[in-house]
Amino acid sequence: STMYIRDDNGNIAYLLGINQDITEFVMMHRSLESLIGIGQAETGTVEKITTSVSELLDDLLLEAERLVGKPG
């Protein structure tokens, strides 16, 4: 979430940004999905659960390369 804070003249004086790391929430969500089998009936595959942001980035880049057919 980002919000501009203006001065008395209406000019932007500050920028307030609030961010939240949801990495652990996403990993928990994927773990729960794999335990209860959501989505497996449609694809027949088990989704890989990553343990770090760098591993997730590597997996996403490999998937993008597979879909596009060439390395980035």
N, C-alpha and C positions, 0 to 999 in steps of 0.2 A: 504494500500500500504506500502510495506517495502523495504528499500534500505540499502545495506551494504556500508559503507564508509571505504575505505582502506587507510593505511598509505603508506609511500614511499616505503616500502619493500613488499607491496602487502598483508600484513596481515590485517584482519578485525580489525579496531580500534573503529568504531562506528556503531550504528544501528539506522537508522532514520525510524520511523513508523508514518504514518498519518492515522487516523481513523475518521470516521464520524458516528454519531448516526442517523440512519434513522428511528427510532421508529415513530416519528410524520408523516413522509412521508408514511410509511406503513399504519398507522391508517387512514390517509387522503385517500389513495388509496382504502382501504377497504370501507370507507364511500361512496366514489364516485361509486364504483362497486355496492354497495347495492342500491344506488339511481337510477342507470340506468339499473340495472338488469343483468349485465354481469355474465354469468355462471349459473344463476338460471334456465334457460331452460333445461340445461343438468342434473342437480341434483335435482331440485325442492326444494332445501333447501336454507335458508337464513344464510349466514355466520355471526357468532358472531363477533362483533367489541369489542376488548379489549381496556381498558383505561389506562393500566399500563403494564410495562414489567413483573412484578411479576404475574399479572393476565394472561398474554400471556403464561408465563412459566407453570403456573398451568394448563391451557387449553391444552398445548402441551403434558404435562406429562399424563393427563387424556386420551387424544387421543391415545398416544403411548400405554398406558395400555390397552385401548379398542382393539387396533389392535393386540397386542401381546398376551393379555389374562392373564397377570399377572402383579402385581405391581413391580416397579423398586426397 
